[in-house]
Amino acid sequence: QDLNTSNVLQRTEMINNLTSSATAGEILVTYPEALFEKVVSPAELKKTRINIVKDEDVDIDFLVEMLIEYGFTRVDFVFEPGQFSIRGGIMDIFSYGNEWPYRIELFDEEVESIRTFDPNTQLSIRNIAKVSIVPNINTRFTQDQKVSIFKVLPENTVIWISDFQMLLDKLQLCFEKVEDFVDKINLDEEEELSE
């Protein structure tokens, strides 16, 4: 089954922003089923994040190797998360952690400029000084590398719940679905063993 790229992008962008943002006062709006899913541990995300900084050198061969290892696909022109392209001294990368792809212009190995751009028009959106490239969190990380979203939130986070009983009911339903799924897997395995 194919992953919903839009959901992967939103989830990864949210985790990347929460774990790398220097600003305070961010607001995260979510729903019960999303709270049920685990997210990548900030420590694991930090280990796999690739940082590219303006005016610093970057090893293109190593970067390409890492992108491929992270499940990115090399294409002629990027148009969705998980793709990258190289044309001369220009490298486009559509990270899972950003709404827009990045265009990195190089002079030899030095990063001359970084900007986001619209892949449809190829027009620049804004210049930036640093970019964090993150892999697809749904395929790159194992369950033991994931934690509850509440472990990612800063200590002094204020949590507001609109309908607490509805939240509990939805989470209970998620637990029951998982239990049913595990029971079905166990039953299928028992049937295979008895054949």
Backbone bond lengths (Angstrom), bond angles and torsions (degrees), N, CA, C in turn:
res aa  C-N    CA-C-N  psi(-1)  N-CA   C-N-CA  omega(-1)  CA-C   N-CA-C  phi
1 Q - - - 1.453 - - 1.526 109.47 -
2 D 1.327 116.13 133.13 1.456 121.22 -179.86 1.518 110.21 -74.74
3 L 1.332 115.32 143.49 1.455 120.75 176.38 1.516 109.72 -78.58
4 N 1.323 115.75 147.98 1.455 120.62 175.26 1.527 107.08 -77.26
5 T 1.331 116.78 105.13 1.461 121.73 -174.93 1.517 111.99 -59.46
6 S 1.317 117.02 -36.09 1.464 120.87 -179.89 1.527 111.17 -63.25
7 N 1.351 116.62 -43.87 1.462 120.29 178.53 1.522 111.49 -65.76
8 V 1.326 116.36 -41.17 1.465 120.44 177.91 1.523 109.53 -60.47
9 L 1.326 116.18 -44.99 1.458 121.21 -179.97 1.525 111.34 -60.20
10 Q 1.320 117.22 -48.66 1.461 121.16 -178.40 1.529 111.31 -62.40
11 R 1.322 116.85 -45.31 1.473 120.87 -178.38 1.528 110.59 -65.05
12 T 1.316 117.16 -45.12 1.457 120.49 -179.31 1.517 111.28 -66.63
13 E 1.340 116.66 -42.53 1.462 121.11 178.90 1.531 110.14 -59.90
14 M 1.326 116.57 -42.48 1.464 121.41 179.87 1.531 111.02 -62.74
15 I 1.315 117.31 -47.44 1.465 120.59 -178.70 1.520 110.41 -65.87
16 N 1.328 116.71 -43.63 1.463 120.94 178.71 1.523 110.76 -60.18
17 N 1.334 117.36 -43.73 1.466 120.76 179.01 1.523 112.00 -65.49
18 L 1.324 117.35 -42.47 1.462 120.36 -179.71 1.525 112.16 -64.36
19 T 1.332 115.58 -35.98 1.464 118.80 -174.73 1.521 114.20 -91.56
20 S 1.336 117.79 -12.79 1.469 118.24 -177.49 1.527 113.32 -122.70
21 S 1.307 117.32 -1.72 1.460 120.35 -176.37 1.527 111.27 -76.28
22 A 1.320 115.31 140.77 1.467 120.53 177.19 1.520 110.70 -97.70
23 T 1.333 117.13 -5.54 1.460 120.18 -178.11 1.524 110.96 -93.15
24 A 1.315 115.32 156.18 1.462 121.25 178.21 1.515 108.41 -108.77
25 G 1.315 115.65 165.12 1.451 120.14 174.25 1.514 114.73 84.42
26 E 1.327 118.22 24.23 1.456 120.27 178.05 1.526 109.62 -77.09
27 I 1.332 115.84 150.87 1.458 121.58 -179.56 1.525 108.55 -118.91
28 L 1.314 115.86 131.80 1.458 122.65 177.97 1.523 107.20 -119.64
29 V 1.324 116.83 123.75 1.463 122.06 177.51 1.520 106.66 -112.09
30 T 1.330 116.30 130.01 1.462 119.51 -177.08 1.519 110.36 -144.32
31 Y 1.318 117.05 -174.26 1.457 122.85 -178.49 1.531 108.80 -134.52
32 P 1.349 118.44 161.91 1.476 121.35 -172.03 1.520 115.15 -54.22
33 E 1.336 117.57 -44.57 1.469 119.35 -177.25 1.522 111.56 -63.38
34 A 1.333 117.11 -32.74 1.466 120.32 177.88 1.524 110.20 -71.11
35 L 1.334 117.49 -34.35 1.466 120.45 177.10 1.527 111.09 -64.81
36 F 1.323 115.86 -29.66 1.461 120.90 -178.80 1.527 111.54 -67.20
37 E 1.346 116.41 -34.46 1.464 120.69 -179.07 1.521 110.68 -74.40
38 K 1.317 115.51 139.52 1.459 119.32 175.59 1.524 110.03 -78.88
39 V 1.333 115.35 157.66 1.461 121.46 177.72 1.527 108.55 -121.36
40 V 1.306 116.25 165.25 1.462 120.63 -178.38 1.526 110.09 -66.80
41 S 1.304 115.56 135.47 1.457 121.50 176.09 1.527 109.41 -59.07
42 P 1.341 117.95 135.30 1.470 120.06 178.94 1.523 112.94 -53.97
43 A 1.329 117.19 -36.56 1.469 120.28 179.83 1.531 110.49 -65.02
44 E 1.337 117.24 -40.66 1.470 121.00 178.92 1.523 110.67 -67.93
45 L 1.338 115.95 -41.42 1.467 119.50 -179.97 1.523 110.51 -64.02
46 K 1.329 116.21 -40.20 1.466 120.39 -179.69 1.534 110.94 -63.17
47 K 1.341 116.56 -37.60 1.470 120.77 -179.89 1.519 112.04 -66.37
48 T 1.341 117.25 -30.20 1.461 120.26 -174.74 1.524 113.18 -101.61
49 R 1.311 116.73 -9.40 1.466 120.46 -179.42 1.531 109.83 -68.49
50 I 1.328 116.57 134.16 1.467 121.50 176.24 1.527 107.22 -102.80
51 N 1.317 117.22 119.00 1.455 121.12 179.37 1.528 110.33 -100.72
52 I 1.320 115.72 130.86 1.462 121.74 176.27 1.520 106.77 -121.93
53 V 1.341 116.24 125.82 1.459 121.20 -172.75 1.532 109.88 -121.88
54 K 1.323 115.06 136.25 1.471 121.47 177.92 1.528 110.11 -57.47
55 D 1.326 116.95 141.43 1.458 125.63 178.94 1.532 113.84 71.42
56 E 1.334 117.84 6.67 1.460 120.90 174.65 1.520 109.12 -109.40
57 D 1.329 116.16 158.54 1.462 121.12 179.88 1.527 110.44 -80.57
58 V 1.327 115.57 148.66 1.455 121.63 175.82 1.529 107.98 -135.31
59 D 1.317 115.71 136.48 1.462 121.88 177.76 1.527 107.76 -88.03
60 I 1.329 116.68 103.19 1.471 121.84 -174.79 1.524 111.56 -59.47
61 D 1.330 118.18 -43.96 1.466 120.54 -178.52 1.521 110.59 -60.71
62 F 1.343 116.72 -43.59 1.463 120.83 178.66 1.527 110.41 -65.07
63 L 1.335 116.53 -41.91 1.461 121.42 -179.85 1.528 110.70 -61.82
64 V 1.330 117.12 -45.30 1.461 121.31 178.08 1.523 110.14 -61.02
65 E 1.330 116.45 -44.15 1.467 121.97 179.05 1.534 110.55 -58.79
66 M 1.342 116.31 -45.29 1.466 120.75 179.87 1.525 111.22 -65.43
67 L 1.325 117.56 -43.37 1.465 120.96 179.84 1.532 110.65 -60.22
68 I 1.314 116.80 -43.68 1.466 120.37 179.40 1.527 109.92 -65.39
69 E 1.341 116.50 -41.75 1.464 120.27 177.37 1.535 110.57 -60.92
70 Y 1.316 117.06 -34.19 1.464 121.69 -179.60 1.524 112.96 -82.17
71 G 1.329 117.01 4.15 1.450 120.17 175.22 1.512 115.00 91.02
72 F 1.336 117.81 10.76 1.466 120.58 176.79 1.530 109.21 -76.48
73 T 1.320 116.25 152.74 1.452 122.73 -179.54 1.525 109.24 -114.67
74 R 1.341 115.89 134.41 1.468 119.42 177.27 1.521 109.22 -82.98
75 V 1.333 115.94 127.68 1.468 122.54 -177.83 1.523 108.60 -132.98
76 D 1.322 116.65 172.49 1.465 120.46 176.66 1.527 110.77 -73.30
77 F 1.348 115.92 -43.19 1.463 121.43 179.57 1.522 108.48 -139.97
78 V 1.331 116.88 129.54 1.464 120.55 -179.01 1.529 110.41 -74.95
79 F 1.327 115.63 141.51 1.464 119.70 175.64 1.515 112.63 -144.06
80 E 1.363 117.99 -5.73 1.458 120.03 176.02 1.531 110.03 -150.37
81 P 1.345 116.41 159.51 1.464 119.68 -179.54 1.524 111.58 -55.65
82 G 1.343 114.39 142.94 1.456 120.34 179.24 1.514 113.52 94.16
83 Q 1.328 117.08 12.70 1.460 120.84 179.59 1.527 110.73 -121.59
84 F 1.343 115.66 153.40 1.461 120.54 172.55 1.515 108.63 -146.52
85 S 1.340 115.63 156.89 1.460 120.64 176.83 1.521 108.86 -143.73
86 I 1.325 114.92 154.20 1.464 120.88 177.43 1.523 107.45 -131.82
87 R 1.330 115.38 125.43 1.459 121.45 176.66 1.520 106.67 -135.57
88 G 1.323 115.90 103.83 1.465 120.16 -177.87 1.518 110.05 61.74
89 G 1.327 116.51 -126.20 1.463 121.12 -179.69 1.520 113.17 -93.16
90 I 1.326 116.51 19.62 1.468 120.49 179.53 1.518 109.32 -117.47
91 M 1.318 115.38 129.24 1.464 121.49 176.58 1.517 108.45 -122.01
92 D 1.323 116.50 123.31 1.461 122.25 175.08 1.519 108.33 -104.18
93 I 1.320 116.30 133.46 1.458 121.47 178.92 1.518 108.15 -134.35
94 F 1.332 116.25 126.07 1.461 120.82 175.51 1.518 106.73 -104.49
95 S 1.321 115.62 93.73 1.460 122.86 -177.57 1.523 110.91 -72.21
96 Y 1.331 116.27 157.03 1.464 120.68 172.70 1.519 110.65 -76.45
97 G 1.325 117.37 -7.61 1.457 120.22 -175.58 1.508 114.62 -104.62
98 N 1.338 118.66 15.79 1.467 119.96 -179.09 1.524 109.84 -149.63
99 E 1.324 115.20 147.09 1.457 120.87 -178.86 1.526 112.74 -67.67
100 W 1.343 116.72 -33.30 1.462 122.20 -178.07 1.530 109.75 -116.00
101 P 1.336 117.02 152.40 1.466 118.89 175.23 1.529 111.02 -72.69
102 Y 1.327 115.13 161.56 1.464 122.34 177.86 1.521 109.39 -102.77
103 R 1.316 116.41 142.50 1.464 121.71 171.03 1.523 106.14 -115.34
104 I 1.322 116.10 118.97 1.460 122.71 -178.00 1.524 107.45 -111.55
105 E 1.336 115.88 118.82 1.460 120.52 178.19 1.519 108.38 -100.24
106 L 1.324 114.98 131.92 1.461 121.23 -175.53 1.523 111.12 -117.35
107 F 1.319 114.40 147.63 1.456 121.67 167.68 1.521 104.65 -120.10
108 D 1.332 116.94 105.84 1.461 122.58 -167.05 1.524 107.49 58.32
109 E 1.347 117.74 -113.58 1.467 119.79 179.36 1.526 112.56 -106.80
110 E 1.339 116.95 -0.41 1.466 119.24 -178.93 1.523 110.97 -87.72
111 V 1.329 115.37 136.26 1.455 121.18 178.49 1.528 108.37 -79.23
112 E 1.338 116.02 110.89 1.470 121.18 -179.53 1.519 111.97 -81.47
113 S 1.329 116.39 -40.80 1.461 119.42 179.34 1.522 110.03 -155.31
114 I 1.326 114.32 154.31 1.463 122.15 174.88 1.520 105.98 -133.73
115 R 1.303 115.72 132.88 1.467 118.23 176.19 1.527 108.98 -150.15
116 T 1.312 114.98 156.10 1.451 119.99 171.55 1.525 107.24 -88.52
117 F 1.324 116.06 154.02 1.465 119.35 -180.00 1.519 110.11 -148.78
118 D 1.313 115.02 160.12 1.454 122.68 177.34 1.528 107.52 -87.22
119 P 1.342 118.18 118.00 1.468 119.38 -177.01 1.532 113.60 -66.66
120 N 1.332 117.91 -20.65 1.465 120.29 179.67 1.525 111.73 -77.00
121 T 1.333 116.56 -42.93 1.468 120.41 -176.80 1.523 112.53 -99.65
122 Q 1.347 116.60 -16.48 1.468 123.58 -175.10 1.534 112.04 67.48
123 L 1.330 117.55 11.52 1.464 121.28 179.39 1.523 110.70 -85.61
124 S 1.340 115.78 142.60 1.463 121.29 178.74 1.519 110.56 -67.06
125 I 1.325 115.02 146.73 1.464 120.56 176.32 1.520 109.42 -104.01
126 R 1.353 116.52 -52.73 1.461 118.33 175.81 1.520 110.59 -160.01
127 N 1.331 115.38 153.30 1.457 122.12 175.74 1.519 108.98 -84.85
128 I 1.321 115.75 143.69 1.460 120.59 177.43 1.523 108.84 -137.34
129 A 1.326 115.87 161.30 1.462 120.65 -176.38 1.525 112.69 -97.33
130 K 1.337 116.72 -21.08 1.463 119.71 -174.82 1.524 108.90 -150.27
131 V 1.314 116.83 145.05 1.456 121.63 177.70 1.514 109.38 -131.44
132 S 1.328 116.15 141.54 1.462 122.55 174.87 1.519 108.06 -113.47
133 I 1.321 115.99 118.01 1.456 121.42 178.13 1.520 107.44 -97.48
134 V 1.340 116.25 127.01 1.463 119.82 179.03 1.519 109.76 -121.97
135 P 1.333 116.75 147.31 1.465 120.27 179.23 1.525 110.97 -75.31
136 N 1.320 115.80 174.48 1.452 122.48 175.30 1.520 108.29 -68.18
137 I 1.324 117.16 112.08 1.467 119.86 -174.60 1.518 112.94 -69.13
138 N 1.327 118.22 -19.97 1.462 119.74 -178.79 1.520 112.78 -81.26
139 T 1.322 118.30 -21.20 1.462 119.71 -178.28 1.529 112.96 -115.92
140 R 1.308 118.12 -19.35 1.458 121.32 -173.96 1.533 112.59 -86.08
141 F 1.324 117.45 -27.60 1.459 120.92 -171.27 1.529 111.87 -112.98
142 T 1.332 115.51 143.41 1.460 120.98 177.31 1.529 109.43 -85.90
143 Q 1.329 115.88 166.86 1.473 119.96 -177.84 1.527 112.64 -60.21
144 D 1.341 117.39 -33.76 1.465 118.45 -179.17 1.529 112.60 -74.04
145 Q 1.334 117.61 -7.39 1.468 121.59 175.61 1.527 111.29 -96.78
146 K 1.340 115.72 4.03 1.457 120.43 -177.98 1.520 110.36 -112.09
147 V 1.324 115.11 153.08 1.465 122.07 -178.55 1.526 109.34 -137.05
148 S 1.321 115.50 171.79 1.459 120.77 174.76 1.525 109.16 -66.36
149 I 1.316 116.88 147.74 1.469 121.56 177.88 1.525 110.64 -57.03
150 F 1.321 116.98 -28.57 1.463 120.52 -178.44 1.531 112.11 -68.29
151 K 1.332 116.87 -20.52 1.474 120.55 175.80 1.528 111.38 -80.45
152 V 1.332 117.34 -16.78 1.462 122.10 -179.19 1.528 110.56 -89.19
153 L 1.321 115.93 -31.06 1.461 120.19 -177.64 1.522 111.21 -66.20
154 P 1.326 118.39 143.62 1.471 120.89 176.36 1.530 111.01 -59.15
155 E 1.331 116.32 154.11 1.466 121.81 -175.98 1.520 113.95 -54.76
156 N 1.310 117.69 -40.99 1.460 121.00 -174.56 1.531 113.31 -90.50
157 T 1.330 117.20 22.12 1.466 121.63 -179.28 1.523 110.91 -66.05
158 V 1.319 116.17 135.51 1.454 122.15 174.25 1.526 107.17 -94.53
159 I 1.340 116.06 127.85 1.463 120.98 -179.38 1.521 108.45 -111.84
160 W 1.329 116.43 125.79 1.448 122.65 178.81 1.516 108.02 -115.90
161 I 1.349 116.36 127.90 1.457 121.52 -179.35 1.522 107.95 -118.40
162 S 1.324 115.90 126.15 1.462 121.25 -177.63 1.531 111.58 -70.34
163 D 1.334 117.46 -47.51 1.469 122.32 -176.81 1.522 107.75 -139.61
164 F 1.333 115.27 96.49 1.465 120.58 -173.64 1.526 112.06 -61.78
165 Q 1.346 117.76 -42.44 1.462 120.52 -179.00 1.528 111.33 -64.82
166 M 1.335 116.94 -39.45 1.463 120.23 176.96 1.532 110.45 -62.93
167 L 1.333 116.37 -40.29 1.466 120.60 177.16 1.525 110.29 -59.20
168 L 1.341 116.62 -48.60 1.470 120.32 179.95 1.529 111.46 -62.00
169 D 1.338 116.92 -41.56 1.467 120.77 -179.98 1.526 111.31 -62.57
170 K 1.323 115.97 -44.95 1.474 120.10 -179.78 1.529 111.26 -65.27
171 L 1.339 116.99 -41.93 1.468 120.06 178.60 1.528 110.75 -64.75
172 Q 1.338 116.89 -39.14 1.467 120.76 177.06 1.525 110.52 -62.01
173 L 1.317 116.47 -40.94 1.463 121.25 177.81 1.531 110.60 -62.29
174 C 1.326 116.79 -40.25 1.474 121.03 176.86 1.522 110.64 -61.74
175 F 1.349 116.83 -44.88 1.469 120.38 178.60 1.530 110.69 -60.56
176 E 1.333 116.91 -42.51 1.469 120.52 -179.42 1.517 111.26 -64.61
177 K 1.328 117.67 -39.95 1.468 121.11 177.82 1.522 111.04 -62.74
178 V 1.336 116.37 -41.23 1.466 120.15 178.23 1.522 110.15 -64.50
179 E 1.334 117.19 -43.65 1.469 120.48 178.93 1.524 111.00 -60.56
180 D 1.353 116.83 -44.04 1.469 120.84 177.89 1.528 110.85 -60.97
181 F 1.324 116.26 -41.77 1.456 121.37 179.96 1.533 110.62 -63.18
182 V 1.335 116.82 -44.72 1.475 121.12 178.93 1.522 110.45 -63.85
183 D 1.346 117.03 -42.49 1.467 120.65 178.03 1.528 110.93 -60.37
184 K 1.342 117.10 -41.20 1.470 121.70 179.87 1.524 110.27 -65.07
185 I 1.327 116.71 -43.09 1.472 120.01 178.63 1.526 110.06 -61.68
186 N 1.341 116.39 -45.92 1.466 120.41 179.89 1.521 111.20 -61.48
187 L 1.349 117.49 -40.62 1.459 122.04 178.90 1.522 110.47 -65.10
188 D 1.339 117.36 -43.38 1.468 121.52 178.36 1.523 110.95 -61.53
189 E 1.347 116.69 -40.37 1.467 120.17 179.41 1.523 111.10 -66.51
190 E 1.335 116.28 -40.73 1.483 119.73 178.40 1.521 111.20 -62.78
191 E 1.358 116.28 -40.60 1.464 119.95 178.51 1.517 111.98 -64.65
192 E 1.335 116.60 -39.32 1.467 120.61 178.31 1.515 111.37 -65.12
193 L 1.333 116.48 -39.28 1.469 120.29 -179.68 1.523 111.92 -68.62
194 S 1.341 117.92 -33.41 1.463 121.14 -177.37 1.528 112.60 -80.65
195 E 1.333 117.72 -12.31 1.476 119.68 -180.00 1.500 112.51 -77.38
